[in-house]
Amino acid sequence: MSQTQQLEDFVTQVRRDILRQVHAVNSGHPGGSLGCAEFFTALYQKIMDYDTNFNMDGKNEDLFFLSNGHISPVFYSVLARSGFFPVKELNTFRKIDSRLQGHPTTHEGLPGIRVASGSLGQGMSVAIGAAQTKKLNKDSHLVYSLHGDGELQEGQNWEAIMYAAANKVDNLISTVDLNGQQIDGSTDTVLPLGNLKDKFEAFGWDVLEIQKGNDIEAVIKGLEEAKTRTGKGKPVCILLHTVMGNGVDFMMHTHAWHGKAPNDEQLETGLSQNPETLGDY
């Protein structure tokens, strides 16, 4: 089996995990999670240098911060299947006393989670701080972050984006999930974002785009290209074009599944479109 097929099988299993987690508690955010399955898979199965013997310091390894914390189902699935904690723990998603809360938290000590997230707009600031810490510690590893496109309507992002460029935080790769959808509708309807490439460049960032954000090979290629642009005086931004709800036909291209769980029949339909590859939990 080719490496690409192995990664595609991993993505398929992650989609199953997302659907099953959200369905089990009739709560959660499947749309954005499904759209970012390829990104998380590429990051944790191919790109990042990390240690599953987790510690909060994160010295001498790459770090990742999820800013749009509501897409926790995809994060939990990939962390579990990458060896951070048992896959069977996905059964506890959003349940009382679970480490797998609806938005990632740190107080229960979940391996792989270094910051509570979900209050939108804050992740960029956290990632910049971590990246500057690595510079101070003379640690050559990189910091990665992920942000929703609708999240960029929060003003704190732009203060942080300006700060990162002014301070030459060039060990940071921040990705924006461009699916054009947010909880109340399309981003163009709620509050148009304009040309994000031009905006990030105007703020002093190096910007690249991944047009096929749901193609695992394209995502890997884009992330590898982003790595070559680090260390050159500018923070790096990836504009990742994805489809909300990707891989489940009735969830695709609509904000309706931003934060809605599938019923029993819809779960079976979604699972039938994503046959088991690595084993359910």
N, C-alpha and C positions, 0 to 999 in steps of 0.2 A: 504494500500500500504506500502511495506517495505521501510525502509530508503534507502537501496541500490537502489531500483527502483526509488525512488524520485530523488536521485542523478544522476542516469543514464538518467532520463528524463531531468534533468537540463543540462547535457552534450549534449544531443541531441538538445535541444533548442539553446545552445551556438553555436553548429556547424551551425545551420540555421542562427544565427545572423552573424557569420563570413562570410558565403557565401553571404548573402544579403548586408552586408556592402561593401565588396570588389566589388561586381558586380555593385552596384549602381553608383560607380564613376570610374569603370574600372581601379582600381588602388588598390594596397595593397598586403599583404602577407598572403595568405590563408594556405599554406602548413604547416609551423611551428605552426601557430595558431591552426589548426585542431588537430595537434599532441599533443598539450599541453592542450586540453580542459579538460581532466580528472584531470590533475595536478592543474589547476586553480580552478576547481570546488571543489576538495578535500580541497585545501588550504582555500578558502573563505567560503565554506559551512560546513566545519567540523573541521579544524585544528586551524586556527588562532583566537586569541582573539583580536578583534578590535572594534572600535566605528565608525559608519557611520556618526556621528556628527563630521565631519572631521576637523582636524587642523594640521598644518604643524609640530608642535612639536612632536606629536606622543608619548607623555609621557603615561606611564602606559597602553600600548597596544603593541601588536606585530606589526612589520613593514615588508613590502614587497617591494623589489626593482627589477624591470624588467630591466635586462641589455641588452638583445637582443630585443630592443624596437620596431623593425619592426613587431613583432607579436602582435602589439597593438589591432587588432580586437578581439582577445580572451580576452585580459585584459579588454577592454572597455565593452564587453558583460557581463563578470562576475561581474565587478564593478557595472554596472547598475542593473543587476538582483540580486545583493546582497544589493541594497538599497543606493548606494552612489549618484546616480543621476538618473533622469527619463529614463526609457527604451526607450521612444520615441526619446531621443536625439541621439540614435544610427543612426537615419536617417541623421545626419549631418556629419557623418564620412568623413574626408578629404575634406570637403567643405570650401569655403572661410569664414573666421571669425569663424569657428567652434572651440569649445574647444577640439574636438576629431581629432587632427592632425594625420598624418600618423605615426609619432613617438611621443610618449607621451611628452608633454611639461607642464611647470608649469606657464607660464606667463598669461594664461587665467584662472587660478585658478580652475582646474578640481578636484573635490573631489576624493581622492584615489591616486593621483599622487603626489609624493614628490620630484621627480627629473626628469629632461629631460633625455631621454635615446634614444639610437639608434646609437650613436658613439660607435662602439663595443669595448669591452675591459675595459670599465670604471666602470661598475656596481659593480664589486667586491670591488673596492676601496671605493665606496660610502657606500656599505653595511657594510664594516668593520668599517668605521668611525661612522656610526649610532650605530653599536653594541658597540663600545668603549664608545660612549656617554651614552648609557644606563648603562654601568658599572659605569661610573663616577657619574651618577645620582642615583645610587643604585636602578635602575629599573630592576626587574627580568624578564621582558618580552624578547622575542626572536626577532631576525632579520632574515628574509628569503630573498633569492635572487634566480633568475633564469638566466641561461646563455646558449647560444647555444654551441654546440660542435665545430663548425667551428670558433666560436668566440674565442675559446681558442688558436687559432693561433696568437692572439694579445699578444705581450710580456708583456704589463702592467698587465695582469692577473697574471702572474707568480711572478712578484714582490709583488703583493698584497697577493697572496697565501702564499708566504714565510713570509711576514710580519705578517699575521694573526696567523700563527703557532708560530712564535717567540714571539708574544705578548699575546699568550694564549687567543685569542678571541673566547672563548668557548660558547658564546651565539649567534652564527651565524650558520645557516643551509643554505648552498649554493647548489643548484641543477643544474646539467648539463643535458640539453636535448640532449640525445644521439640518434639522428635519422640518423646519418651517411651521411647527405646531407647538402650542402650549395649552394650558388647561382650558382656557376660554375660547379657543379658536386658533386660526392661523396667526403667526407672528405679524404678518402683513396687515391683518385686520385689527389686532389688539394694539400694537405699537410697532410700526415698521422699523427695522434695524438698519435699513440702507445698505450701502456697500461695505461689508465688514472688512474685506481685504484692504480697501482704501483707508478705512478708519484705523485699523491696527498699524498699518504702515505709517500713517500720519503720526501715530503715537510712538513711532520708533522701533517697531517690531519687524522681524523677518517673518514673512507669511508664505505658507504654501497650502495648496488645496488638494484634497483627495476627493475626486468627483464620484468615485464608486466606493462609498463608505460601507457598503454591504458586500463587498468582494474581498475576501480575506487576503488574497495576494496583493491587491491594490493597497489595502490598509498597511500591510507589512512593508511594502515598498515605500509608501509615504512616510511611515514612522522611521524607517532606516534613513531616508533622505533627511528628515528633520534632525536626526542625530548628527549628521555631517555638518549641519549648520550651527551647532552649538559651539561655544568657546570663541565666538567671533565678535563679541561686543554687543550682541543684541539678543533679547529673549525671542523664542521661536513660537509662532502660533500656527496650528494646523486647523484649517476649516474643513471639517469632515461632513460630507453630504450623505445623509442617511435617510431611510424611510421609516417613519414611526410605525411600529407594529410589524416590522419586516419578518417574513417567513410564515405569517398567519394571515391568509388572504382577507378575511373580514375585518382585521384590525389595521390594515395598511392604509396609509395616506389620510388618516383622519385623527383629529384631536379627541374623538369620542372615547378612545381607549387610553387616554393619558393616565387616568386613575380609576379604572373600572375593572372589576374582576369578571372573568368568564363564568357562565353558569355550567352545569354538568354537561349539557349537550355541546356547548361551545368549546369546553375543554377537550372533549373527545374529538371534535373536528380539528382543533389546533394540534393535538397530539398526532392525529392521523396524517397531518401534513409534515410532521417532523418525527419520523420513526426512530425508536430508541437505538442509540449507537454505543453508549458506554455503560448503560445500566442505570435504571432509576434508583431512587433512594427509598 
